[in-house]
């Protein structure tokens, strides 16, 4: 039994969680902070799309960020944008790592 695929999934989940915890937003975020965080998240999401591996949870996090910003909750908006960026980067990691990993699967 080849354990590559479950290991890759666990690694991707670990990476996403690590990125989300490492990118927690400081208090009193501004609209400028939100704009910077949202642009970074959007760019990563577009890259995941180019690799044909966009996750729906990333789009949901981007929408949550936009809604929070529209309400003036820039702390929440930045946090959601950073979460979206972490998810997008994890989907990019998944796409690139699985590009070659499938070759290691057993043929039965």
C-alpha positions in Angstrom: 0.0 0.0 0.0 1.4 3.4 -1.0 1.0 6.1 1.6 2.0 9.0 -0.6 -1.4 10.4 -1.3 -2.6 10.5 2.4 0.7 11.9 3.4 0.5 14.7 0.8 -3.0 15.6 2.0 -1.9 15.8 5.6 1.1 17.9 4.6 -1.1 20.3 2.7 -3.5 20.6 5.6 -0.6 21.2 8.0 0.9 23.8 5.6 -2.5 25.7 5.4 -2.9 25.7 9.2 0.7 26.9 9.7 0.3 29.7 7.2 -3.0 30.8 8.8 -1.5 30.9 12.3 1.6 32.7 11.1 -0.4 35.4 9.3 -2.7 36.5 12.1 -3.6 40.1 11.9 -2.5 42.7 14.5 -5.2 44.8 16.1 -6.4 48.0 14.6 -6.0 47.2 11.0 -6.7 50.0 8.5 -8.3 50.0 5.0 -4.8 50.2 3.6 -3.9 47.0 5.5 -6.9 45.3 4.1 -6.2 46.4 0.5 -2.6 45.0 0.8 -3.8 41.7 2.3 -6.7 41.3 -0.1 -4.4 42.0 -3.2 -2.0 39.4 -2.0 -4.8 36.9 -1.5 -6.4 37.6 -4.8 -3.0 37.2 -6.6 -2.4 33.8 -5.0 -6.0 32.8 -5.8 -5.5 33.7 -9.5 -2.2 31.7 -9.5 -4.1 28.7 -8.2 -6.6 29.2 -10.9 -3.9 29.3 -13.5 -2.8 25.9 -12.1 -6.4 24.8 -12.3 -6.6 24.1 -8.6 -8.7 26.9 -7.0 -10.4 25.8 -3.7 -13.9 27.0 -3.0 -13.0 27.8 0.6 -10.5 30.3 -0.7 -13.2 32.1 -2.7 -15.4 32.0 0.4 -12.7 33.5 2.6 -12.2 36.3 0.0 -15.9 37.0 0.0 -15.9 37.1 3.8 -13.0 39.6 3.7 -14.8 41.8 1.3 -18.0 41.7 3.4 -16.1 42.6 6.6 -14.3 45.5 4.9 -17.6 46.8 3.5 -18.9 46.9 7.1 -15.8 48.7 8.3 -14.4 45.7 10.2 -10.8 45.9 8.9 -9.4 43.6 11.6 -11.8 40.9 10.5 -11.3 41.7 6.8 -7.5 41.5 7.1 -7.8 38.2 9.0 -10.1 36.7 6.3 -7.9 38.0 3.5 -4.8 36.4 5.1 -6.7 33.2 5.6 -7.7 33.3 1.9 -4.0 33.8 1.0 -2.9 30.9 3.1 -5.5 28.6 1.5 -4.6 29.8 -2.0 -0.9 29.1 -1.3 -1.8 25.7 0.0 -3.8 24.9 -3.1 -0.8 26.1 -5.2 1.4 23.7 -3.2 -1.0 20.9 -3.7 -1.1 21.5 -7.5 2.6 21.6 -7.8 3.4 18.7 -5.6 0.7 16.4 -7.1 2.0 17.3 -10.6 4.7 14.6 -10.1 3.4 12.7 -7.1 0.8 10.7 -9.2 3.7 8.9 -10.9 4.5 7.2 -7.6 1.0 5.6 -7.2 0.8 1.8 -7.5 -0.9 0.4 -10.5 -3.1 -2.5 -9.5 
